Amino acid sequence: MTQARVTEVLEPGVWTGPPADHVTLSYDDRHRRRIALTGDHGVRALLDLPHAILLAGGSGLRLEDGRILEVRAQIEPLLEVRAQNAASLLRLAWHIGNRHLSAQIEPDRILIRLDHVIAAMLTGLGATVTQIEAPFDPEGGAYGGRHTSHDHGHDHGHDHAAPHNHEH
């Protein structure tokens, strides 16, 4: 089978019609500049962009022949964070953001990657934390939305349980 080139990345909800195939990718595999893809039904494609982007679940990859590959978010082990009320959930969101963790924010819960240290911290702050398996489609960040999102390590040689400043 030949490999088609991706000519355009389409946001979720922008494209219509049935896809030619779909690629199911983990969060890490959806943050790419260049990757060879094989759809779940065998369609092969090359994504080759000038810079890395985060492919959201539901994105469409238009191939040079006009076909669309649908991007699906793979089911991953996550933590579901819930709180007693909206104000408490906002406070928990602040603590999660202060640690620069990728988070999928929904009206009544926050989903983050599985991390037992963070789970203990959030539980200590009054959260109800449950380990689940679900697709992970976190927020893209403040500097350009989904397509500029990135995770970056913050090993500053100290315990993240203590309050501190992350000025960069």
C-alpha positions in Angstrom: 0.0 0.0 0.0 1.3 3.5 -0.8 1.6 6.2 1.7 -0.4 9.4 1.1 0.7 12.8 2.5 -1.4 14.8 4.9 -2.1 18.2 3.2 -4.2 19.8 5.9 -5.2 19.3 9.6 -8.9 20.0 10.1 -10.3 21.0 13.6 -13.0 18.8 15.1 -16.4 19.8 13.8 -15.0 21.5 10.7 -15.1 18.5 8.4 -18.1 16.3 7.5 -18.9 13.0 6.0 -17.5 9.6 6.7 -13.7 9.3 7.1 -11.7 6.9 4.9 -10.2 5.5 8.0 -9.3 6.5 11.6 -6.0 6.6 13.5 -6.2 5.9 17.2 -3.4 7.7 19.0 -2.3 8.3 22.6 -2.0 11.9 23.9 1.8 11.7 23.4 1.4 10.4 19.8 -1.1 13.2 19.0 1.5 15.9 19.7 3.6 15.7 16.6 5.4 17.4 13.8 6.2 14.4 11.7 4.8 10.8 12.0 4.0 7.9 9.7 0.4 6.8 10.4 -1.4 3.6 9.7 -5.2 3.7 10.1 -7.1 1.1 11.9 -8.2 -0.3 8.5 -4.8 0.0 6.8 -4.8 3.5 5.2 -1.2 4.8 5.4 -0.3 8.5 5.6 2.6 10.8 6.4 2.1 13.8 8.6 4.9 16.3 8.0 4.4 19.8 9.4 6.6 22.8 9.9 6.0 22.6 13.6 4.5 20.2 16.2 0.8 20.5 16.9 -1.6 18.7 19.2 -4.1 16.7 17.2 -7.4 16.7 19.1 -9.6 13.7 19.1 -12.1 14.3 16.2 -9.5 16.2 14.1 -9.5 15.3 10.4 -6.3 14.8 8.4 -7.0 15.6 4.7 -4.9 13.5 2.4 -3.6 14.6 -0.9 -6.3 12.6 -2.7 -9.0 14.3 -0.7 -9.8 11.5 1.7 -10.0 12.3 5.4 -8.4 10.3 8.3 -10.2 10.9 11.6 -8.0 11.2 14.7 -9.3 9.3 17.7 -7.9 9.7 21.2 -6.8 6.4 22.6 -8.2 5.2 25.9 -5.5 5.8 28.6 -5.2 5.4 32.4 -6.3 8.7 33.9 -7.3 10.3 37.2 -10.8 11.8 37.5 -10.8 14.7 39.9 -14.1 15.8 41.4 -14.9 18.3 44.2 -17.9 19.1 46.5 -18.7 22.3 44.6 -17.6 24.5 41.7 -15.4 26.7 43.9 -13.5 23.7 45.2 -13.1 22.4 41.7 -11.7 25.7 40.6 -9.2 25.6 43.5 -8.1 22.1 42.5 -7.7 23.3 38.9 -5.4 26.0 40.2 -3.2 23.5 42.0 -3.1 21.3 38.9 -2.2 24.2 36.7 0.4 25.4 39.1 2.2 22.1 38.5 2.0 22.5 34.8 0.0 19.3 34.3 -2.0 18.7 31.2 -5.7 18.7 32.1 -9.0 18.0 30.4 -11.4 20.4 32.1 -15.1 19.6 32.1 -18.0 21.2 34.0 -18.0 18.8 36.9 -14.6 17.1 36.8 -11.0 17.4 35.7 -9.1 14.6 34.0 -5.3 14.3 34.4 -2.7 11.7 33.6 -2.2 8.9 36.2 0.1 10.1 38.9 -0.1 8.7 42.4 1.8 11.6 44.0 -0.6 14.1 42.5 -3.5 11.9 43.5 -2.4 12.0 47.1 -1.9 15.8 47.0 -5.4 16.4 45.5 -7.0 14.0 48.0 -5.3 15.9 50.8 -6.9 19.1 49.3 -10.4 17.5 49.6 -10.8 16.1 46.1 -12.4 12.8 45.2 -9.9 11.2 42.9 -10.7 8.0 40.9 -8.5 6.1 38.6 -10.4 5.6 35.2 -9.6 4.7 31.7 -10.8 7.2 29.0 -9.7 9.2 26.0 -7.5 12.1 27.1 -8.0 15.4 25.2 -6.5 18.1 27.5 -6.7 21.9 27.1 -4.2 23.3 24.6 -2.8 26.1 26.7 -2.8 29.9 26.8 -0.5 30.6 23.9 -2.5 29.6 20.8 -4.9 26.9 21.8 -4.8 23.2 21.0 -2.2 23.4 18.3 0.6 24.8 20.4 0.0 22.7 23.5 3.0 21.0 25.1 4.1 19.3 28.2 7.4 20.2 29.6 9.3 18.8 32.6 9.6 20.9 35.7 12.1 19.0 37.7 13.5 21.8 39.8 14.9 19.6 42.5 12.2 20.2 45.0 8.9 18.6 46.2 5.9 19.8 44.2 3.8 19.5 47.3 5.3 22.7 48.7 4.0 26.0 47.3 6.4 27.7 44.9 6.7 30.1 42.0 7.2 28.9 38.4 8.3 32.0 36.7 10.0 31.3 33.4 
